[in-house]
């Protein structure tokens, strides 16, 4: 495939704006505890993806990939989703795995930045100013808040376009090194997920072995000596295997974990 063909844009500005609007409208409305913003991503991008993937199998594969777990600060997601469209636009079905790894690796860091700037600083500063003016009976406070939110909406559309433009440049610059980028994105995604295990999954063994005057805490003196967060890592591995087996749905696995946790907690085998 020539570079000229790779950089040919199939999506118009209207397509990008439509994808951005559809995602922003559904980002919170379809949020769930299985794949979180995954359905919103599919709803937002499906029309653009249909244009990118005329082949039904490629289109279905792309939708299935975007249905995977996705969660980040919603305005920052516009950058990732714009870049995702650009990658699939440039390399078609070959970019599907790369897009998924790219989203997995970047959604965490962007959420850290977005939560601080968008959900903390912006409403705190502008909301305080507008709220204080409103308490004083000044209607300009409400007008300022409405204008700021309208400008912020336009900015979110701009973020989608920035992501799309950057995504095309990224794929074009990589060229034949796309496979290297795929592997690097996979490693980054696995690293991010792996780093979350000890901070998110809290499981320990509260049992203390006693014989005579000797007391030996199983968790601190044995398991932690072997590897810190060993039990969370093992539990995560088992859950991953259950998901990979496709014999249980994610919802069923959640109920299995709840039942297992209740039984182990009742008998004092495991704690948090």
C-alpha positions, 0 to 999 in steps of 0.5 A: 500500500502506497503512502499516498493511499494510506494518507487518503482521508475517507472521513469528512469533517461532518463525519468527525463532528457526527461521531463526536456528538454521538459519543458525547451524547451517550458517554454517560447514558450507556455507562455500565460496570461490564465495559463502562464506556464501550457501548458509547464508543460503538454508538459514537463511531459506528457510522464512521467505521461503516464508511471505513470498513465496507467489508462486513467482516472487517466492520464487525471485527472493528465494532467487537473491538470497540465494545471492549472495556473503555473508560477515561475522562469523557472530554479526553476520550475525544482525542483517543477516539479521533486518533482511533478513527484515523488509524483505522482510516489509514490502515483498515482492518490491520489497525484494529488490534493497534487501536485497542492497545492504543486506547488501553494504554492511553486512557489511564494517563489521559484520565489522570490529566482530564480529571484534574483539569476538567472535573476539578480545576474548571468547575471549581474556578468558573463554578465558584465565580459564577456561583458567587455572583449568583448568590449576590443576585447578579444574573451575569454569573449564570450567563458566564457559566452557560457561555463557558459550558458552550465554549467547552462543548466546542472545545470538545469537538476540537479535541476530536479533530485534533485526535483525528489529525494526530492519528493520521500523522502517527500512522503515516510516520510509522509506515512499515513500523506499524507492527513495532508500534502494535507490540509497544502499545500492547506492552504499555497496555499490559503494564498499565493493567498490571500496575492497577492490580495491587492498587485496585484488587485488595485481598489478603489471608488474615490467618495466623498459624499458632503453635505453642508460643510461636505465631506466624501470620500467613500473609505478612510472613509467608505470602508477602515474602514470596511476592507482594500482592500475590493473592490479587495477582493470582485472583486476577489471573484466574478471572482472566482465564474465566473470561478467556474461556468464554464459558461465563459472561462477565456478569456471571463472573462478578456474581461468582466473585461476590459469592466466593468473597462472602464464603471466604469472609464468613470462614475468615479465610480471606480479607480485604 
